[in-house]
Amino acid sequence: MVRAAAAVAAVLVLAGCGGARSGRGGPPPTSAETTFVRSCGDCHALAAAGTHGSAGGDLDRLRPSAAAVLRAIRTGPGAMPRDLVGGDEARLVANYVARSVRR
């Protein structure tokens, strides 16, 4: 019985692996993509991350530079919270978004 429960738990844990790329194929998500999905994806649409948020801007349409994303992360324009991610993580997310929208 314990073995069966452990096997079920392992399957459930492994089924959740892959996050944003689940079912999409391709390489596993980067840490910047994972952070973007977790911290930004509920509000922002970004095709590369598979997010469809609508409360914030559609980043594919806006095509912000890394500097613009970093500024938005730090200042929190509109309803966006300030410093949603910080330090190196903020720079990684900003670069990820800029690369994803080809800027």
A tleap script that builds the chain and sets N, CA, C and O, in Angstrom:
source leaprc.protein.ff14SB
mol = sequence {
  NMET VAL ARG ALA ALA ALA ALA VAL ALA ALA
  VAL LEU VAL LEU ALA GLY CYS GLY GLY ALA
  ARG SER GLY ARG GLY GLY PRO PRO PRO THR
  SER ALA GLU THR THR PHE VAL ARG SER CYS
  GLY ASP CYS HIE ALA LEU ALA ALA ALA GLY
  THR HIE GLY SER ALA GLY GLY ASP LEU ASP
  ARG LEU ARG PRO SER ALA ALA ALA VAL LEU
  ARG ALA ILE ARG THR GLY PRO GLY ALA MET
  PRO ARG ASP LEU VAL GLY GLY ASP GLU ALA
  ARG LEU VAL ALA ASN TYR VAL ALA ARG SER
  VAL ARG CARG
}
set mol.1.N position { 0.830 -1.192 0.000 }
set mol.1.CA position { 0.000 0.000 0.000 }
set mol.1.C position { 0.874 1.255 0.000 }
set mol.1.O position { 0.586 2.208 -0.725 }
set mol.2.N position { 1.939 1.263 0.808 }
set mol.2.CA position { 2.831 2.416 0.875 }
set mol.2.C position { 3.517 2.628 -0.467 }
set mol.2.O position { 3.667 3.760 -0.928 }
set mol.3.N position { 3.939 1.506 -1.102 }
set mol.3.CA position { 4.579 1.602 -2.418 }
set mol.3.C position { 3.638 2.215 -3.440 }
set mol.3.O position { 4.054 3.055 -4.238 }
set mol.4.N position { 2.398 1.812 -3.427 }
set mol.4.CA position { 1.417 2.328 -4.377 }
set mol.4.C position { 1.218 3.829 -4.171 }
set mol.4.O position { 1.148 4.590 -5.136 }
set mol.5.N position { 1.129 4.243 -2.927 }
set mol.5.CA position { 0.958 5.671 -2.631 }
set mol.5.C position { 2.179 6.457 -3.076 }
set mol.5.O position { 2.043 7.560 -3.606 }
set mol.6.N position { 3.374 5.908 -2.869 }
set mol.6.CA position { 4.600 6.580 -3.301 }
set mol.6.C position { 4.651 6.684 -4.809 }
set mol.6.O position { 5.077 7.708 -5.343 }
set mol.7.N position { 4.227 5.647 -5.504 }
set mol.7.CA position { 4.218 5.673 -6.972 }
set mol.7.C position { 3.243 6.720 -7.496 }
set mol.7.O position { 3.565 7.450 -8.433 }
set mol.8.N position { 2.067 6.799 -6.909 }
set mol.8.CA position { 1.078 7.803 -7.308 }
set mol.8.C position { 1.624 9.203 -7.052 }
set mol.8.O position { 1.476 10.086 -7.897 }
set mol.9.N position { 2.250 9.416 -5.906 }
set mol.9.CA position { 2.826 10.723 -5.583 }
set mol.9.C position { 3.912 11.099 -6.584 }
set mol.9.O position { 3.984 12.250 -7.015 }
set mol.10.N position { 4.752 10.148 -6.955 }
set mol.10.CA position { 5.823 10.413 -7.923 }
set mol.10.C position { 5.245 10.799 -9.272 }
set mol.10.O position { 5.748 11.717 -9.919 }
set mol.11.N position { 4.197 10.113 -9.705 }
set mol.11.CA position { 3.562 10.433 -10.988 }
set mol.11.C position { 2.969 11.834 -10.949 }
set mol.11.O position { 3.106 12.591 -11.910 }
set mol.12.N position { 2.319 12.184 -9.858 }
set mol.12.CA position { 1.723 13.514 -9.743 }
set mol.12.C position { 2.781 14.607 -9.749 }
set mol.12.O position { 2.594 15.646 -10.383 }
set mol.13.N position { 3.880 14.387 -9.060 }
set mol.13.CA position { 4.962 15.371 -9.028 }
set mol.13.C position { 5.552 15.528 -10.417 }
set mol.13.O position { 5.744 16.651 -10.885 }
set mol.14.N position { 5.842 14.413 -11.085 }
set mol.14.CA position { 6.438 14.479 -12.421 }
set mol.14.C position { 5.481 15.061 -13.439 }
set mol.14.O position { 5.923 15.700 -14.394 }
set mol.15.N position { 4.202 14.863 -13.268 }
set mol.15.CA position { 3.221 15.425 -14.193 }
set mol.15.C position { 3.235 16.939 -14.148 }
set mol.15.O position { 2.902 17.584 -15.142 }
set mol.16.N position { 3.611 17.523 -13.020 }
set mol.16.CA position { 3.657 18.968 -12.896 }
set mol.16.C position { 4.940 19.568 -13.414 }
set mol.16.O position { 5.026 20.790 -13.535 }
set mol.17.N position { 5.950 18.762 -13.728 }
set mol.17.CA position { 7.217 19.287 -14.227 }
set mol.17.C position { 7.026 19.893 -15.595 }
set mol.17.O position { 6.198 19.423 -16.376 }
set mol.18.N position { 7.787 20.936 -15.895 }
set mol.18.CA position { 7.725 21.551 -17.206 }
set mol.18.C position { 6.967 22.847 -17.207 }
set mol.18.O position { 7.173 23.668 -18.101 }
set mol.19.N position { 6.105 23.069 -16.251 }
set mol.19.CA position { 5.400 24.330 -16.085 }
set mol.19.C position { 4.890 24.930 -17.372 }
set mol.19.O position { 3.962 24.402 -17.984 }
set mol.20.N position { 5.488 26.029 -17.785 }
set mol.20.CA position { 5.018 26.805 -18.921 }
set mol.20.C position { 5.101 26.036 -20.228 }
set mol.20.O position { 4.327 26.316 -21.144 }
set mol.21.N position { 6.001 25.089 -20.348 }
set mol.21.CA position { 6.185 24.369 -21.601 }
set mol.21.C position { 5.406 23.057 -21.631 }
set mol.21.O position { 5.500 22.302 -22.600 }
set mol.22.N position { 4.654 22.787 -20.598 }
set mol.22.CA position { 3.945 21.527 -20.513 }
set mol.22.C position { 3.059 21.334 -21.738 }
set mol.22.O position { 2.178 22.149 -22.012 }
set mol.23.N position { 3.299 20.248 -22.475 }
set mol.23.CA position { 2.483 19.943 -23.631 }
set mol.23.C position { 2.886 20.692 -24.881 }
set mol.23.O position { 2.306 20.458 -25.942 }
set mol.24.N position { 3.864 21.590 -24.796 }
set mol.24.CA position { 4.252 22.385 -25.957 }
set mol.24.C position { 5.485 21.834 -26.637 }
set mol.24.O position { 5.794 22.233 -27.760 }
set mol.25.N position { 6.192 20.935 -25.996 }
set mol.25.CA position { 7.429 20.422 -26.576 }
set mol.25.C position { 8.521 21.459 -26.476 }
set mol.25.O position { 8.342 22.482 -25.816 }
set mol.26.N position { 9.634 21.221 -27.108 }
set mol.26.CA position { 10.726 22.176 -27.087 }
set mol.26.C position { 11.569 22.043 -25.843 }
set mol.26.O position { 11.350 21.154 -25.021 }
set mol.27.N position { 12.540 22.937 -25.709 }
set mol.27.CA position { 13.451 22.856 -24.567 }
set mol.27.C position { 12.748 23.215 -23.266 }
set mol.27.O position { 11.714 23.884 -23.274 }
set mol.28.N position { 13.311 22.769 -22.149 }
set mol.28.CA position { 12.716 23.134 -20.862 }
set mol.28.C position { 12.839 24.641 -20.643 }
set mol.28.O position { 13.735 25.271 -21.205 }
set mol.29.N position { 11.960 25.224 -19.843 }
set mol.29.CA position { 12.009 26.662 -19.616 }
set mol.29.C position { 13.292 27.074 -18.892 }
set mol.29.O position { 13.835 26.319 -18.085 }
set mol.30.N position { 13.762 28.279 -19.195 }
set mol.30.CA position { 14.907 28.841 -18.485 }
set mol.30.C position { 14.428 29.369 -17.142 }
set mol.30.O position { 13.223 29.477 -16.911 }
set mol.31.N position { 15.357 29.697 -16.258 }
set mol.31.CA position { 14.951 30.265 -14.973 }
set mol.31.C position { 14.267 31.609 -15.185 }
set mol.31.O position { 13.338 31.949 -14.452 }
set mol.32.N position { 14.714 32.386 -16.187 }
set mol.32.CA position { 14.076 33.673 -16.465 }
set mol.32.C position { 12.642 33.462 -16.943 }
set mol.32.O position { 11.738 34.197 -16.546 }
set mol.33.N position { 12.435 32.465 -17.788 }
set mol.33.CA position { 11.082 32.177 -18.266 }
set mol.33.C position { 10.197 31.725 -17.113 }
set mol.33.O position { 9.055 32.166 -16.989 }
set mol.34.N position { 10.721 30.854 -16.280 }
set mol.34.CA position { 9.966 30.372 -15.128 }
set mol.34.C position { 9.592 31.529 -14.217 }
set mol.34.O position { 8.455 31.608 -13.752 }
set mol.35.N position { 10.532 32.427 -13.955 }
set mol.35.CA position { 10.259 33.598 -13.117 }
set mol.35.C position { 9.221 34.484 -13.778 }
set mol.35.O position { 8.312 34.973 -13.108 }
set mol.36.N position { 9.342 34.703 -15.095 }
set mol.36.CA position { 8.361 35.515 -15.805 }
set mol.36.C position { 6.969 34.910 -15.671 }
set mol.36.O position { 6.016 35.609 -15.324 }
set mol.37.N position { 6.850 33.629 -15.942 }
set mol.37.CA position { 5.544 32.967 -15.866 }
set mol.37.C position { 4.968 33.100 -14.460 }
set mol.37.O position { 3.795 33.436 -14.294 }
set mol.38.N position { 5.790 32.836 -13.456 }
set mol.38.CA position { 5.338 32.870 -12.066 }
set mol.38.C position { 4.990 34.284 -11.605 }
set mol.38.O position { 3.983 34.477 -10.924 }
set mol.39.N position { 5.804 35.268 -11.965 }
set mol.39.CA position { 5.651 36.616 -11.415 }
set mol.39.C position { 4.898 37.582 -12.320 }
set mol.39.O position { 4.343 38.569 -11.836 }
set mol.40.N position { 4.868 37.317 -13.624 }
set mol.40.CA position { 4.334 38.293 -14.574 }
set mol.40.C position { 3.223 37.736 -15.464 }
set mol.40.O position { 2.396 38.490 -15.978 }
set mol.41.N position { 3.206 36.430 -15.642 }
set mol.41.CA position { 2.332 35.809 -16.624 }
set mol.41.C position { 0.848 35.924 -16.374 }
set mol.41.O position { 0.060 35.835 -17.316 }
set mol.42.N position { 0.441 36.119 -15.128 }
set mol.42.CA position { -0.994 36.285 -14.867 }
set mol.42.C position { -1.518 37.599 -15.436 }
set mol.42.O position { -2.708 37.717 -15.728 }
set mol.43.N position { -0.637 38.588 -15.597 }
set mol.43.CA position { -1.067 39.902 -16.072 }
set mol.43.C position { -0.610 40.223 -17.490 }
set mol.43.O position { -1.249 41.017 -18.181 }
set mol.44.N position { 0.498 39.608 -17.933 }
set mol.44.CA position { 1.061 39.954 -19.239 }
set mol.44.C position { 1.023 38.787 -20.209 }
set mol.44.O position { 1.312 37.646 -19.846 }
set mol.45.N position { 0.661 39.091 -21.449 }
set mol.45.CA position { 0.736 38.105 -22.524 }
set mol.45.C position { 2.146 38.126 -23.101 }
set mol.45.O position { 2.700 39.191 -23.374 }
set mol.46.N position { 2.714 36.952 -23.281 }
set mol.46.CA position { 4.013 36.804 -23.935 }
set mol.46.C position { 4.016 35.417 -24.576 }
set mol.46.O position { 4.062 34.405 -23.877 }
set mol.47.N position { 3.966 35.375 -25.896 }
set mol.47.CA position { 3.853 34.107 -26.619 }
set mol.47.C position { 4.971 33.142 -26.255 }
set mol.47.O position { 4.714 31.953 -26.064 }
set mol.48.N position { 6.199 33.623 -26.156 }
set mol.48.CA position { 7.342 32.747 -25.872 }
set mol.48.C position { 7.183 32.017 -24.545 }
set mol.48.O position { 7.693 30.907 -24.386 }
set mol.49.N position { 6.489 32.620 -23.598 }
set mol.49.CA position { 6.289 32.012 -22.284 }
set mol.49.C position { 4.957 31.278 -22.199 }
set mol.49.O position { 4.684 30.594 -21.212 }
set mol.50.N position { 4.125 31.419 -23.231 }
set mol.50.CA position { 2.819 30.765 -23.211 }
set mol.50.C position { 1.835 31.418 -22.262 }
set mol.50.O position { 0.904 30.763 -21.794 }
set mol.51.N position { 2.026 32.719 -21.965 }
set mol.51.CA position { 1.119 33.408 -21.042 }
set mol.51.C position { 0.124 34.261 -21.833 }
set mol.51.O position { 0.411 34.717 -22.940 }
set mol.52.N position { -1.045 34.461 -21.237 }
set mol.52.CA position { -2.121 35.164 -21.924 }
set mol.52.C position { -2.782 36.214 -21.041 }
set mol.52.O position { -3.936 36.578 -21.267 }
set mol.53.N position { -2.058 36.705 -20.034 }
set mol.53.CA position { -2.637 37.697 -19.132 }
set mol.53.C position { -3.116 38.917 -19.897 }
set mol.53.O position { -2.567 39.264 -20.943 }
set mol.54.N position { -4.140 39.562 -19.369 }
set mol.54.CA position { -4.686 40.729 -20.068 }
set mol.54.C position { -4.762 41.972 -19.189 }
set mol.54.O position { -5.091 43.050 -19.684 }
set mol.55.N position { -4.469 41.850 -17.911 }
set mol.55.CA position { -4.529 43.015 -17.020 }
set mol.55.C position { -3.376 43.980 -17.296 }
set mol.55.O position { -3.525 45.191 -17.128 }
set mol.56.N position { -2.236 43.452 -17.716 }
set mol.56.CA position { -1.081 44.272 -18.085 }
set mol.56.C position { -0.958 44.314 -19.593 }
set mol.56.O position { -1.817 43.790 -20.302 }
set mol.57.N position { 0.072 44.917 -20.078 }
set mol.57.CA position { 0.257 45.036 -21.512 }
set mol.57.C position { 0.605 43.722 -22.187 }
set mol.57.O position { 1.191 42.830 -21.572 }
set mol.58.N position { 0.238 43.611 -23.457 }
set mol.58.CA position { 0.622 42.478 -24.299 }
set mol.58.C position { 2.049 42.765 -24.754 }
set mol.58.O position { 2.269 43.624 -25.608 }
set mol.59.N position { 3.005 42.058 -24.194 }
set mol.59.CA position { 4.414 42.351 -24.443 }
set mol.59.C position { 4.834 42.039 -25.871 }
set mol.59.O position { 5.772 42.654 -26.380 }
set mol.60.N position { 4.167 41.104 -26.526 }
set mol.60.CA position { 4.469 40.826 -27.932 }
set mol.60.C position { 4.102 42.030 -28.800 }
set mol.60.O position { 4.793 42.328 -29.775 }
set mol.61.N position { 3.051 42.696 -28.458 }
set mol.61.CA position { 2.619 43.875 -29.222 }
set mol.61.C position { 3.426 45.111 -28.830 }
set mol.61.O position { 3.779 45.919 -29.689 }
set mol.62.N position { 3.719 45.262 -27.534 }
set mol.62.CA position { 4.467 46.436 -27.064 }
set mol.62.C position { 5.947 46.392 -27.442 }
set mol.62.O position { 6.563 47.427 -27.695 }
set mol.63.N position { 6.516 45.170 -27.478 }
set mol.63.CA position { 7.924 44.948 -27.820 }
set mol.63.C position { 8.887 45.837 -27.020 }
set mol.63.O position { 9.668 46.586 -27.607 }
set mol.64.N position { 8.833 45.758 -25.697 }
set mol.64.CA position { 9.703 46.615 -24.881 }
set mol.64.C position { 11.160 46.174 -24.936 }
set mol.64.O position { 11.461 44.994 -25.114 }
set mol.65.N position { 12.052 47.139 -24.779 }
set mol.65.CA position { 13.478 46.832 -24.655 }
set mol.65.C position { 13.736 46.285 -23.254 }
set mol.65.O position { 12.888 46.391 -22.368 }
set mol.66.N position { 14.914 45.701 -23.068 }
set mol.66.CA position { 15.283 45.199 -21.737 }
set mol.66.C position { 15.285 46.344 -20.729 }
set mol.66.O position { 14.845 46.169 -19.592 }
set mol.67.N position { 15.775 47.510 -21.134 }
set mol.67.CA position { 15.804 48.664 -20.224 }
set mol.67.C position { 14.396 49.081 -19.814 }
set mol.67.O position { 14.162 49.424 -18.655 }
set mol.68.N position { 13.459 49.053 -20.758 }
set mol.68.CA position { 12.074 49.428 -20.445 }
set mol.68.C position { 11.435 48.421 -19.492 }
set mol.68.O position { 10.704 48.808 -18.580 }
set mol.69.N position { 11.704 47.139 -19.697 }
set mol.69.CA position { 11.159 46.113 -18.806 }
set mol.69.C position { 11.745 46.269 -17.412 }
set mol.69.O position { 11.019 46.205 -16.420 }
set mol.70.N position { 13.037 46.471 -17.333 }
set mol.70.CA position { 13.694 46.639 -16.039 }
set mol.70.C position { 13.141 47.867 -15.309 }
set mol.70.O position { 12.917 47.822 -14.100 }
set mol.71.N position { 12.924 48.947 -16.031 }
set mol.71.CA position { 12.347 50.158 -15.440 }
set mol.71.C position { 10.934 49.880 -14.911 }
set mol.71.O position { 10.573 50.327 -13.822 }
set mol.72.N position { 10.140 49.136 -15.693 }
set mol.72.CA position { 8.778 48.805 -15.260 }
set mol.72.C position { 8.800 47.909 -14.023 }
set mol.72.O position { 7.988 48.078 -13.115 }
set mol.73.N position { 9.735 46.953 -13.991 }
set mol.73.CA position { 9.844 46.077 -12.819 }
set mol.73.C position { 10.170 46.906 -11.580 }
set mol.73.O position { 9.605 46.672 -10.511 }
set mol.74.N position { 11.063 47.861 -11.713 }
set mol.74.CA position { 11.487 48.671 -10.562 }
set mol.74.C position { 10.431 49.669 -10.112 }
set mol.74.O position { 10.238 49.863 -8.912 }
set mol.75.N position { 9.739 50.311 -11.067 }
set mol.75.CA position { 8.821 51.389 -10.702 }
set mol.75.C position { 7.380 50.944 -10.548 }
set mol.75.O position { 6.597 51.608 -9.868 }
set mol.76.N position { 7.018 49.833 -11.167 }
set mol.76.CA position { 5.646 49.353 -11.053 }
set mol.76.C position { 4.629 50.325 -11.607 }
set mol.76.O position { 3.842 50.882 -10.843 }
set mol.77.N position { 4.619 50.550 -12.924 }
set mol.77.CA position { 3.651 51.497 -13.492 }
set mol.77.C position { 2.210 51.001 -13.333 }
set mol.77.O position { 1.958 49.796 -13.321 }
set mol.78.N position { 1.285 51.928 -13.214 }
set mol.78.CA position { -0.128 51.569 -13.090 }
set mol.78.C position { -0.387 50.702 -11.877 }
set mol.78.O position { 0.050 51.016 -10.770 }
set mol.79.N position { -1.097 49.615 -12.090 }
set mol.79.CA position { -1.453 48.716 -10.990 }
set mol.79.C position { -0.364 47.683 -10.696 }
set mol.79.O position { -0.489 46.895 -9.759 }
set mol.80.N position { 0.703 47.688 -11.497 }
set mol.80.CA position { 1.776 46.713 -11.300 }
set mol.80.C position { 2.542 47.026 -10.015 }
set mol.80.O position { 2.918 48.175 -9.785 }
set mol.81.N position { 2.777 46.009 -9.176 }
set mol.81.CA position { 3.548 46.248 -7.947 }
set mol.81.C position { 5.001 46.585 -8.259 }
set mol.81.O position { 5.571 46.071 -9.221 }
set mol.82.N position { 5.594 47.447 -7.447 }
set mol.82.CA position { 7.016 47.786 -7.588 }
set mol.82.C position { 7.868 46.603 -7.182 }
set mol.82.O position { 7.480 45.792 -6.341 }
set mol.83.N position { 9.051 46.520 -7.802 }
set mol.83.CA position { 10.050 45.510 -7.438 }
set mol.83.C position { 9.464 44.105 -7.332 }
set mol.83.O position { 9.731 43.381 -6.372 }
set mol.84.N position { 8.675 43.735 -8.314 }
set mol.84.CA position { 8.050 42.416 -8.339 }
set mol.84.C position { 9.096 41.311 -8.286 }
set mol.84.O position { 8.893 40.293 -7.625 }
set mol.85.N position { 10.203 41.505 -8.974 }
set mol.85.CA position { 11.390 40.655 -8.860 }
set mol.85.C position { 12.567 41.614 -8.719 }
set mol.85.O position { 12.479 42.767 -9.143 }
set mol.86.N position { 13.658 41.155 -8.133 }
set mol.86.CA position { 14.763 42.076 -7.891 }
set mol.86.C position { 16.109 41.537 -8.319 }
set mol.86.O position { 16.247 40.364 -8.667 }
set mol.87.N position { 17.096 42.410 -8.288 }
set mol.87.CA position { 18.480 42.049 -8.527 }
set mol.87.C position { 18.713 41.376 -9.864 }
set mol.87.O position { 18.156 41.775 -10.887 }
set mol.88.N position { 19.546 40.349 -9.838 }
set mol.88.CA position { 19.893 39.615 -11.054 }
set mol.88.C position { 18.657 39.002 -11.705 }
set mol.88.O position { 18.563 38.924 -12.930 }
set mol.89.N position { 17.720 38.573 -10.881 }
set mol.89.CA position { 16.499 37.964 -11.404 }
set mol.89.C position { 15.735 38.971 -12.272 }
set mol.89.O position { 15.210 38.602 -13.322 }
set mol.90.N position { 15.667 40.224 -11.850 }
set mol.90.CA position { 14.991 41.260 -12.634 }
set mol.90.C position { 15.693 41.465 -13.971 }
set mol.90.O position { 15.036 41.595 -15.004 }
set mol.91.N position { 17.020 41.495 -13.958 }
set mol.91.CA position { 17.773 41.662 -15.207 }
set mol.91.C position { 17.572 40.473 -16.138 }
set mol.91.O position { 17.430 40.648 -17.348 }
set mol.92.N position { 17.557 39.272 -15.583 }
set mol.92.CA position { 17.327 38.084 -16.406 }
set mol.92.C position { 15.945 38.111 -17.055 }
set mol.92.O position { 15.806 37.790 -18.235 }
set mol.93.N position { 14.935 38.490 -16.297 }
set mol.93.CA position { 13.573 38.568 -16.824 }
set mol.93.C position { 13.493 39.656 -17.896 }
set mol.93.O position { 12.882 39.442 -18.943 }
set mol.94.N position { 14.093 40.804 -17.652 }
set mol.94.CA position { 14.067 41.898 -18.624 }
set mol.94.C position { 14.729 41.477 -19.930 }
set mol.94.O position { 14.204 41.752 -21.009 }
set mol.95.N position { 15.872 40.817 -19.839 }
set mol.95.CA position { 16.561 40.337 -21.043 }
set mol.95.C position { 15.752 39.256 -21.750 }
set mol.95.O position { 15.691 39.223 -22.979 }
set mol.96.N position { 15.136 38.377 -20.977 }
set mol.96.CA position { 14.295 37.318 -21.552 }
set mol.96.C position { 13.139 37.921 -22.352 }
set mol.96.O position { 12.877 37.504 -23.480 }
set mol.97.N position { 12.455 38.892 -21.771 }
set mol.97.CA position { 11.319 39.524 -22.455 }
set mol.97.C position { 11.802 40.209 -23.722 }
set mol.97.O position { 11.210 40.025 -24.785 }
set mol.98.N position { 12.871 40.998 -23.628 }
set mol.98.CA position { 13.396 41.716 -24.803 }
set mol.98.C position { 13.798 40.746 -25.909 }
set mol.98.O position { 13.499 40.981 -27.080 }
set mol.99.N position { 14.474 39.656 -25.544 }
set mol.99.CA position { 14.850 38.643 -26.561 }
set mol.99.C position { 13.612 37.988 -27.152 }
set mol.99.O position { 13.555 37.721 -28.352 }
set mol.100.N position { 12.640 37.737 -26.324 }
set mol.100.CA position { 11.424 37.048 -26.778 }
set mol.100.C position { 10.626 37.871 -27.781 }
set mol.100.O position { 9.959 37.319 -28.656 }
set mol.101.N position { 10.697 39.182 -27.652 }
set mol.101.CA position { 9.961 40.048 -28.580 }
set mol.101.C position { 10.895 40.589 -29.660 }
set mol.101.O position { 10.509 41.450 -30.451 }
set mol.102.N position { 12.144 40.069 -29.688 }
set mol.102.CA position { 13.149 40.395 -30.696 }
set mol.102.C position { 13.527 41.864 -30.730 }
set mol.102.O position { 13.463 42.533 -31.762 }
set mol.103.N position { 13.928 42.341 -29.547 }
set mol.103.CA position { 14.385 43.736 -29.451 }
set mol.103.C position { 15.687 43.800 -28.783 }
set mol.103.O position { 16.238 44.887 -28.608 }
savepdb mol mol.pdb
quit
